[in-house]
């Protein structure tokens, strides 16, 4: 299975009504992962947007929020590391996880292979970011 490393999250508020989330990460594919591409397998991300309140817990705000754009893995031997950037703009109110004050947001990234049983990589989370209330 592929491995996700170096996740990051950038939040950009637009006119106080919407927020653009930019999630960037590296995905490492091994020889088997890469050669499955020759059999028609397509690798793509599943990214959830999570509200995070430290010790009091976290909750999924938007499940599977981003498009499932294919990651351009090529057939070959050895490892292949690809930098992936996904962007999504949502209503600011969709990220309102605190009744008042700032909202702490992070994303959970899983990689999936279409054409195979529903087996996902372990979810890897971005660092949380504070979105001013």
MARPAKE-145256 format. One record per residue: residue number from 1; x, y, z of N, C-alpha, C in turn. Coordinates in steps of 0.001 Angstrom, whole numbers, plus 500000, padded with zeros to 6 digits. Layout:
N
<atom nr="NUM" n_u="X" n_v="Y" n_w="Z" ca_u="X" ca_v="Y" ca_w="Z" c_u="X" c_v="Y" c_w="Z"/>
...
This chain:
133
<atom nr="1" n_u="500837" n_v="498809" n_w="500000" ca_u="500000" ca_v="500000" ca_w="500000" c_u="500880" c_v="501254" c_w="500000"/>
<atom nr="2" n_u="500397" n_v="502305" n_w="499356" ca_u="501128" ca_v="503565" ca_w="499362" c_u="501254" c_v="504138" c_w="500771"/>
<atom nr="3" n_u="502220" n_v="505013" n_w="500944" ca_u="502448" ca_v="505671" ca_w="502224" c_u="502340" c_v="507181" c_w="502037"/>
<atom nr="4" n_u="501561" n_v="507834" n_w="502907" ca_u="501403" ca_v="509284" ca_w="502865" c_u="502321" c_v="509908" c_w="503910"/>
<atom nr="5" n_u="503087" n_v="510928" n_w="503498" ca_u="503972" ca_v="511654" ca_w="504410" c_u="503876" c_v="513153" c_w="504121"/>
<atom nr="6" n_u="504421" n_v="513945" n_w="505012" ca_u="504528" ca_v="515406" ca_w="504855" c_u="503210" c_v="516110" c_w="504549"/>
<atom nr="7" n_u="502135" n_v="515789" n_w="505289" ca_u="500874" ca_v="516472" ca_w="505009" c_u="500889" c_v="517916" c_w="505510"/>
<atom nr="8" n_u="500228" n_v="518785" n_w="504768" ca_u="500072" ca_v="520174" ca_w="505204" c_u="498680" c_v="520658" c_w="504816"/>
<atom nr="9" n_u="498216" n_v="521675" n_w="505527" ca_u="496906" ca_v="522261" ca_w="505273" c_u="497037" c_v="523771" c_w="505308"/>
<atom nr="10" n_u="496491" n_v="524437" n_w="504286" ca_u="496432" ca_v="525895" ca_w="504245" c_u="494965" c_v="526295" c_w="504109"/>
<atom nr="11" n_u="494537" n_v="527240" n_w="504943" ca_u="493173" ca_v="527760" ca_w="504905" c_u="493201" c_v="529203" c_w="504416"/>
<atom nr="12" n_u="492380" n_v="529509" n_w="503415" ca_u="492289" ca_v="530860" ca_w="502891" c_u="490831" c_v="531284" c_w="502918"/>
<atom nr="13" n_u="490509" n_v="532292" n_w="503730" ca_u="489136" ca_v="532787" ca_w="503815" c_u="488890" c_v="533775" c_w="502679"/>
<atom nr="14" n_u="487734" n_v="533624" n_w="502032" ca_u="487372" ca_v="534453" ca_w="500889" c_u="486105" c_v="535231" c_w="501243"/>
<atom nr="15" n_u="486213" n_v="536559" n_w="501357" ca_u="485071" ca_v="537446" ca_w="501633" c_u="484280" c_v="537052" c_w="502883"/>
<atom nr="16" n_u="484897" n_v="536404" n_w="503838" ca_u="484243" ca_v="535953" ca_w="505073" c_u="483050" c_v="535042" c_w="504841"/>
<atom nr="17" n_u="482899" n_v="534500" n_w="503620" ca_u="481751" ca_v="533632" ca_w="503335" c_u="482158" c_v="532226" c_w="502930"/>
<atom nr="18" n_u="483382" n_v="532079" n_w="502436" ca_u="483855" ca_v="530756" ca_w="502036" c_u="485323" c_v="530602" c_w="502403"/>
<atom nr="19" n_u="485761" n_v="529360" n_w="502423" ca_u="487144" ca_v="529053" ca_w="502774" c_u="487706" c_v="528059" c_w="501769"/>
<atom nr="20" n_u="488888" n_v="528378" n_w="501264" ca_u="489593" ca_v="527467" ca_w="500361" c_u="490558" c_v="526650" c_w="501210"/>
<atom nr="21" n_u="490443" n_v="525333" n_w="501140" ca_u="491349" ca_v="524421" ca_w="501832" c_u="492314" c_v="523853" c_w="500802"/>
<atom nr="22" n_u="493598" n_v="523964" n_w="501073" ca_u="494632" ca_v="523384" ca_w="500213" c_u="495362" c_v="522334" c_w="501039"/>
<atom nr="23" n_u="495243" n_v="521079" n_w="500612" ca_u="495884" ca_v="519960" ca_w="501289" c_u="496995" c_v="519453" c_w="500372"/>
<atom nr="24" n_u="498221" n_v="519422" n_w="500897" ca_u="499371" ca_v="518942" ca_w="500122" c_u="500036" c_v="517815" c_w="500902"/>
<atom nr="25" n_u="500571" n_v="516834" n_w="500193" ca_u="501199" ca_v="515676" ca_w="500837" c_u="502018" c_v="514909" c_w="499801"/>
<atom nr="26" n_u="502927" n_v="514095" n_w="500292" ca_u="503694" ca_v="513190" ca_w="499434" c_u="503089" c_v="511801" c_w="499550"/>
<atom nr="27" n_u="503061" n_v="511074" n_w="498437" ca_u="502616" ca_v="509681" ca_w="498452" c_u="503719" c_v="508843" c_w="497833"/>
<atom nr="28" n_u="504153" n_v="507822" n_w="498579" ca_u="505187" ca_v="506911" ca_w="498079" c_u="504534" c_v="505605" c_w="497649"/>
<atom nr="29" n_u="504799" n_v="505231" n_w="496397" ca_u="504276" ca_v="504001" ca_w="495824" c_u="505426" c_v="503017" c_w="495629"/>
<atom nr="30" n_u="505217" n_v="501783" n_w="496045" ca_u="506217" ca_v="500730" ca_w="495861" c_u="506052" c_v="500047" c_w="494510"/>
<atom nr="31" n_u="506905" n_v="499099" n_w="494246" ca_u="506911" ca_v="498381" ca_w="492963" c_u="505558" c_v="497726" c_w="492672"/>
<atom nr="32" n_u="504976" n_v="497050" n_w="493657" ca_u="503687" ca_v="496383" ca_w="493437" c_u="502601" c_v="497411" c_w="493142"/>
<atom nr="33" n_u="502554" n_v="498488" n_w="493946" ca_u="501566" ca_v="499553" ca_w="493725" c_u="501675" c_v="500101" c_w="492308"/>
<atom nr="34" n_u="502887" n_v="500332" n_w="491879" ca_u="503121" ca_v="500922" ca_w="490562" c_u="502725" c_v="499973" c_w="489437"/>
<atom nr="35" n_u="503012" n_v="498692" n_w="489614" ca_u="502707" ca_v="497745" ca_w="488552" c_u="501228" c_v="497384" c_w="488479"/>
<atom nr="36" n_u="500476" n_v="497634" n_w="489546" ca_u="499022" ca_v="497459" ca_w="489485" c_u="498397" c_v="498428" c_w="488487"/>
<atom nr="37" n_u="499070" n_v="499552" n_w="488226" ca_u="498577" ca_v="500534" ca_w="487255" c_u="498461" c_v="499886" c_w="485871"/>
<atom nr="38" n_u="499377" n_v="498988" n_w="485538" ca_u="499324" ca_v="498327" ca_w="484226" c_u="498115" c_v="497405" c_w="484093"/>
<atom nr="39" n_u="497489" n_v="497055" n_w="485225" ca_u="496296" ca_v="496210" ca_w="485225" c_u="495008" c_v="497033" c_w="485331"/>
<atom nr="40" n_u="495145" n_v="498359" n_w="485249" ca_u="493978" ca_v="499234" ca_w="485257" c_u="493644" c_v="499856" c_w="486599"/>
<atom nr="41" n_u="494471" n_v="499610" n_w="487606" ca_u="494218" ca_v="500207" ca_w="488919" c_u="494549" c_v="501697" c_w="488866"/>
<atom nr="42" n_u="493683" n_v="502506" n_w="489474" ca_u="493892" ca_v="503946" ca_w="489550" c_u="493898" c_v="504349" c_w="491018"/>
<atom nr="43" n_u="494936" n_v="505032" n_w="491437" ca_u="495064" ca_v="505482" ca_w="492829" c_u="494501" c_v="506881" c_w="492967"/>
<atom nr="44" n_u="493730" n_v="507119" n_w="494050" ca_u="493159" ca_v="508445" ca_w="494281" c_u="492953" c_v="508664" c_w="495783"/>
<atom nr="45" n_u="492859" n_v="509959" n_w="496201" ca_u="492708" ca_v="510273" ca_w="497622" c_u="491248" c_v="510331" c_w="498060"/>
<atom nr="46" n_u="491046" n_v="510075" n_w="499339" ca_u="489791" ca_v="510350" ca_w="500041" c_u="490193" c_v="511256" c_w="501206"/>
<atom nr="47" n_u="489648" n_v="512461" n_w="501248" ca_u="490060" ca_v="513443" ca_w="502252" c_u="488832" c_v="513936" c_w="503008"/>
<atom nr="48" n_u="488868" n_v="513778" n_w="504334" ca_u="487807" ca_v="514265" ca_w="505209" c_u="488261" c_v="515567" c_w="505859"/>
<atom nr="49" n_u="487319" n_v="516482" n_w="506085" ca_u="487600" ca_v="517717" ca_w="506826" c_u="487118" c_v="517502" c_w="508260"/>
<atom nr="50" n_u="488015" n_v="517762" n_w="509215" ca_u="487755" ca_v="517442" ca_w="510611" c_u="487840" c_v="518696" c_w="511470"/>
<atom nr="51" n_u="486872" n_v="518846" n_w="512363" ca_u="486935" ca_v="519880" ca_w="513384" c_u="487650" c_v="519296" c_w="514586"/>
<atom nr="52" n_u="488595" n_v="520050" n_w="515138" ca_u="489472" ca_v="519531" ca_w="516188" c_u="489461" c_v="520466" c_w="517387"/>
<atom nr="53" n_u="489100" n_v="519927" n_w="518543" ca_u="489078" ca_v="520727" ca_w="519771" c_u="490024" c_v="520168" c_w="520813"/>
<atom nr="54" n_u="491209" n_v="519789" n_w="520392" ca_u="492217" ca_v="519297" ca_w="521328" c_u="491706" c_v="518129" c_w="522147"/>
<atom nr="55" n_u="491937" n_v="518150" n_w="523444" ca_u="491569" ca_v="517025" ca_w="524301" c_u="490080" c_v="516706" c_w="524307"/>
<atom nr="56" n_u="489231" n_v="517692" n_w="523966" ca_u="487793" ca_v="517429" ca_w="523991" c_u="487311" c_v="516645" c_w="522778"/>
<atom nr="57" n_u="488180" n_v="516422" n_w="521814" ca_u="487826" ca_v="515540" ca_w="520710" c_u="487802" c_v="516195" c_w="519350"/>
<atom nr="58" n_u="487398" n_v="515391" n_w="518392" ca_u="487307" ca_v="515844" ca_w="517013" c_u="486084" c_v="515218" c_w="516371"/>
<atom nr="59" n_u="485603" n_v="515855" n_w="515299" ca_u="484460" ca_v="515311" ca_w="514577" c_u="484625" c_v="515618" c_w="513097"/>
<atom nr="60" n_u="484132" n_v="514711" n_w="512283" ca_u="484191" ca_v="514899" ca_w="510836" c_u="483144" c_v="515946" c_w="510458"/>
<atom nr="61" n_u="483591" n_v="517038" n_w="509858" ca_u="482690" ca_v="518095" ca_w="509411" c_u="482147" c_v="517800" c_w="508018"/>
<atom nr="62" n_u="483040" n_v="517360" n_w="507122" ca_u="482625" ca_v="516995" ca_w="505764" c_u="483375" c_v="515713" c_w="505392"/>
<atom nr="63" n_u="482627" n_v="514630" n_w="505248" ca_u="483209" ca_v="513338" ca_w="504881" c_u="483511" c_v="513318" c_w="503384"/>
<atom nr="64" n_u="484693" n_v="512822" n_w="503027" ca_u="485058" ca_v="512659" ca_w="501618" c_u="484839" c_v="513960" c_w="500839"/>
<atom nr="65" n_u="485372" n_v="515056" n_w="501360" ca_u="485068" ca_v="516403" ca_w="500876" c_u="485688" c_v="516764" c_w="499523"/>
<atom nr="66" n_u="486811" n_v="516160" n_w="499193" ca_u="487551" ca_v="516555" ca_w="497993" c_u="487255" c_v="515595" c_w="496835"/>
<atom nr="67" n_u="487486" n_v="516073" n_w="495616" ca_u="487320" ca_v="515214" ca_w="494439" c_u="488320" c_v="514061" c_w="494478"/>
<atom nr="68" n_u="487958" n_v="512966" n_w="493837" ca_u="488831" ca_v="511786" ca_w="493770" c_u="489672" c_v="511831" c_w="492496"/>
<atom nr="69" n_u="490488" n_v="512854" n_w="492368" ca_u="491341" ca_v="512979" ca_w="491186" c_u="492439" c_v="511926" c_w="491222"/>
<atom nr="70" n_u="492659" n_v="511292" n_w="490079" ca_u="493669" ca_v="510235" ca_w="489988" c_u="495062" c_v="510794" c_w="490263"/>
<atom nr="71" n_u="495841" n_v="510023" n_w="490997" ca_u="497253" ca_v="510349" ca_w="491230" c_u="498035" c_v="509722" c_w="490078"/>
<atom nr="72" n_u="498880" n_v="510488" n_w="489385" ca_u="499522" ca_v="510004" ca_w="488154" c_u="500698" c_v="509034" c_w="488391"/>
<atom nr="73" n_u="500385" n_v="507890" n_w="488964" ca_u="501401" ca_v="506858" ca_w="489214" c_u="501769" c_v="506211" c_w="487887"/>
<atom nr="74" n_u="503056" n_v="505941" n_w="487686" ca_u="503493" ca_v="505279" ca_w="486459" c_u="503991" c_v="503867" c_w="486774"/>
<atom nr="75" n_u="503906" n_v="503013" n_w="485808" ca_u="504412" ca_v="501644" ca_w="485933" c_u="505928" c_v="501703" c_w="486019"/>
<atom nr="76" n_u="506520" n_v="500868" n_w="486879" ca_u="507973" ca_v="500846" ca_w="486965" c_u="508454" c_v="500070" c_w="488171"/>
<atom nr="77" n_u="509748" n_v="499902" n_w="488244" ca_u="510378" ca_v="499221" ca_w="489371" c_u="510848" c_v="500265" c_w="490374"/>
<atom nr="78" n_u="510936" n_v="499874" n_w="491607" ca_u="511413" ca_v="500789" ca_w="492639" c_u="510306" c_v="501706" c_w="493133"/>
<atom nr="79" n_u="510692" n_v="502644" n_w="493986" ca_u="509757" ca_v="503563" ca_w="494623" c_u="509480" c_v="504757" c_w="493717"/>
<atom nr="80" n_u="508284" n_v="505304" n_w="493845" ca_u="507932" ca_v="506550" ca_w="493179" c_u="507247" c_v="507431" c_w="494220"/>
<atom nr="81" n_u="507778" n_v="508624" n_w="494425" ca_u="507187" ca_v="509577" ca_w="495373" c_u="506603" c_v="510739" c_w="494564"/>
<atom nr="82" n_u="505335" n_v="511014" n_w="494805" ca_u="504657" ca_v="512093" ca_w="494102" c_u="504115" c_v="513106" c_w="495107"/>
<atom nr="83" n_u="504275" n_v="514384" n_w="494811" ca_u="503691" ca_v="515447" ca_w="495623" c_u="502287" c_v="515690" c_w="495068"/>
<atom nr="84" n_u="501298" n_v="515642" n_w="495937" ca_u="499909" ca_v="515810" ca_w="495520" c_u="499344" c_v="517033" c_w="496230"/>
<atom nr="85" n_u="498608" n_v="517858" n_w="495495" ca_u="497951" ca_v="519027" ca_w="496062" c_u="496481" c_v="518962" c_w="495666"/>
<atom nr="86" n_u="495602" n_v="519010" n_w="496672" ca_u="494162" ca_v="519020" ca_w="496442" c_u="493590" c_v="520308" c_w="497016"/>
<atom nr="87" n_u="492637" n_v="520921" n_w="496291" ca_u="492007" ca_v="522152" ca_w="496755" c_u="490493" c_v="521993" c_w="496732"/>
<atom nr="88" n_u="489867" n_v="522618" n_w="497709" ca_u="488405" ca_v="522596" ca_w="497804" c_u="487954" c_v="523877" c_w="498476"/>
<atom nr="89" n_u="486940" n_v="524532" n_w="497914" ca_u="486353" ca_v="525713" ca_w="498533" c_u="484989" c_v="525324" c_w="499077"/>
<atom nr="90" n_u="484756" n_v="525655" n_w="500352" ca_u="483492" ca_v="525341" ca_w="501012" c_u="482957" c_v="526593" c_w="501688"/>
<atom nr="91" n_u="481703" n_v="526558" n_w="502018" ca_u="481099" ca_v="527656" ca_w="502762" c_u="481772" c_v="527757" c_w="504128"/>
<atom nr="92" n_u="482036" n_v="528986" n_w="504556" ca_u="482661" ca_v="529191" ca_w="505871" c_u="481823" c_v="528554" c_w="506975"/>
<atom nr="93" n_u="480514" n_v="528587" n_w="506838" ca_u="479631" ca_v="528022" ca_w="507862" c_u="479774" c_v="526499" c_w="507975"/>
<atom nr="94" n_u="480214" n_v="525828" n_w="506916" ca_u="480432" ca_v="524373" ca_w="506971" c_u="481589" c_v="524008" c_w="507900"/>
<atom nr="95" n_u="482450" n_v="524981" n_w="508199" ca_u="483608" ca_v="524736" ca_w="509054" c_u="483393" c_v="525257" c_w="510477"/>
<atom nr="96" n_u="482184" n_v="525659" n_w="510776" ca_u="481853" ca_v="526221" ca_w="512090" c_u="481713" c_v="525071" c_w="513079"/>
<atom nr="97" n_u="482816" n_v="524716" n_w="513744" ca_u="482771" ca_v="523598" ca_w="514674" c_u="482733" c_v="524044" c_w="516123"/>
<atom nr="98" n_u="482944" n_v="525318" n_w="516382" ca_u="482806" ca_v="525879" ca_w="517720" c_u="481627" c_v="526853" c_w="517697"/>
<atom nr="99" n_u="480840" n_v="526859" n_w="518769" ca_u="479677" ca_v="527747" ca_w="518795" c_u="480082" c_v="529226" c_w="518797"/>
<atom nr="100" n_u="481242" n_v="529520" n_w="519377" ca_u="481780" ca_v="530873" ca_w="519290" c_u="483297" c_v="530779" c_w="519329"/>
<atom nr="101" n_u="483947" n_v="531743" n_w="518736" ca_u="485403" ca_v="531731" ca_w="518709" c_u="485956" c_v="531096" c_w="517456"/>
<atom nr="102" n_u="487251" n_v="530833" n_w="517507" ca_u="487963" ca_v="530279" ca_w="516350" c_u="487648" c_v="528797" c_w="516172"/>
<atom nr="103" n_u="487819" n_v="528311" n_w="514946" ca_u="487598" ca_v="526908" ca_w="514616" c_u="488925" c_v="526266" c_w="514258"/>
<atom nr="104" n_u="489201" n_v="525121" n_w="514856" ca_u="490433" ca_v="524389" ca_w="514568" c_u="490083" c_v="523290" c_w="513564"/>
<atom nr="105" n_u="490769" n_v="523317" n_w="512434" ca_u="490450" ca_v="522439" ca_w="511316" c_u="491682" c_v="521628" c_w="510942"/>
<atom nr="106" n_u="491479" n_v="520359" n_w="510599" ca_u="492517" ca_v="519544" ca_w="509985" c_u="491849" c_v="518601" c_w="509002"/>
<atom nr="107" n_u="492651" n_v="517902" n_w="508217" ca_u="492119" ca_v="516965" ca_w="507230" c_u="492755" c_v="515600" c_w="507424"/>
<atom nr="108" n_u="491989" n_v="514577" n_w="507110" ca_u="492463" ca_v="513202" ca_w="507170" c_u="492550" c_v="512674" c_w="505741"/>
<atom nr="109" n_u="493730" n_v="512137" n_w="505384" ca_u="494012" ca_v="511716" ca_w="504010" c_u="494152" c_v="510198" c_w="503968"/>
<atom nr="110" n_u="493407" n_v="509557" n_w="503068" ca_u="493550" ca_v="508124" ca_w="502815" c_u="493705" c_v="507928" c_w="501316"/>
<atom nr="111" n_u="494487" n_v="506939" n_w="500920" ca_u="494681" ca_v="506641" ca_w="499500" c_u="493986" c_v="505326" c_w="499196"/>
<atom nr="112" n_u="493280" n_v="505303" n_w="498075" ca_u="492481" ca_v="504146" ca_w="497685" c_u="492801" c_v="503769" c_w="496242"/>
<atom nr="113" n_u="492691" n_v="502496" n_w="495943" ca_u="492904" ca_v="502007" ca_w="494582" c_u="491570" c_v="501549" c_w="494008"/>
<atom nr="114" n_u="491112" n_v="502225" n_w="492951" ca_u="489890" ca_v="501769" ca_w="492301" c_u="490194" c_v="500482" c_w="491552"/>
<atom nr="115" n_u="489226" n_v="499626" n_w="491491" ca_u="489418" ca_v="498348" ca_w="490811" c_u="489853" c_v="497241" c_w="491753"/>
<atom nr="116" n_u="490096" n_v="497562" n_w="493014" ca_u="490450" ca_v="496577" ca_w="494029" c_u="489412" c_v="496645" c_w="495141"/>
<atom nr="117" n_u="489363" n_v="495656" n_w="496031" ca_u="488441" ca_v="495759" ca_w="497172" c_u="488708" c_v="497041" c_w="497955"/>
<atom nr="118" n_u="487694" n_v="497492" n_w="498694" ca_u="487806" ca_v="498745" ca_w="499451" c_u="488773" c_v="498618" c_w="500613"/>
<atom nr="119" n_u="490043" n_v="498725" n_w="500287" ca_u="491097" ca_v="498735" ca_w="501293" c_u="491802" c_v="500074" c_w="501158"/>
<atom nr="120" n_u="491931" n_v="500773" n_w="502283" ca_u="492531" ca_v="502098" ca_w="502282" c_u="493838" c_v="502074" c_w="503055"/>
<atom nr="121" n_u="494693" n_v="503038" n_w="502780" ca_u="495868" ca_v="503240" ca_w="503613" c_u="495393" c_v="503726" c_w="504975"/>
<atom nr="122" n_u="496264" n_v="503662" n_w="505974" ca_u="495933" ca_v="504242" ca_w="507271" c_u="495731" c_v="505735" c_w="507076"/>
<atom nr="123" n_u="494716" n_v="506333" n_w="507735" ca_u="494532" ca_v="507779" ca_w="507574" c_u="495676" c_v="508565" c_w="508206"/>
<atom nr="124" n_u="496147" n_v="509557" n_w="507497" ca_u="497202" ca_v="510460" ca_w="507973" c_u="496582" c_v="511845" c_w="508046"/>
<atom nr="125" n_u="496765" n_v="512530" n_w="509174" ca_u="496149" ca_v="513839" ca_w="509350" c_u="497146" c_v="514967" c_w="509158"/>
<atom nr="126" n_u="496631" n_v="516051" n_w="508600" ca_u="497417" ca_v="517276" ca_w="508491" c_u="497515" c_v="517890" c_w="509880"/>
<atom nr="127" n_u="498453" n_v="518801" n_w="510085" ca_u="498426" ca_v="519568" ca_w="511345" c_u="497121" c_v="520391" c_w="511356"/>
<atom nr="128" n_u="496608" n_v="520678" n_w="512566" ca_u="495399" ca_v="521486" ca_w="512616" c_u="495767" c_v="522956" c_w="512393"/>
<atom nr="129" n_u="494826" n_v="523691" n_w="511856" ca_u="494991" ca_v="525119" ca_w="511602" c_u="493797" c_v="525831" c_w="512216"/>
<atom nr="130" n_u="494015" n_v="527019" n_w="512739" ca_u="492942" ca_v="527798" ca_w="513357" c_u="492359" c_v="528761" c_w="512339"/>
<atom nr="131" n_u="491039" n_v="528702" n_w="512222" ca_u="490305" ca_v="529567" ca_w="511306" c_u="489574" c_v="530580" c_w="512172"/>
<atom nr="132" n_u="489933" n_v="531843" n_w="512078" ca_u="489365" ca_v="532885" ca_w="512933" c_u="487855" c_v="532902" c_w="512814"/>
<atom nr="133" n_u="487209" n_v="533035" n_w="513984" ca_u="485758" ca_v="532944" ca_w="514128" c_u="485006" c_v="533946" c_w="513353"/>
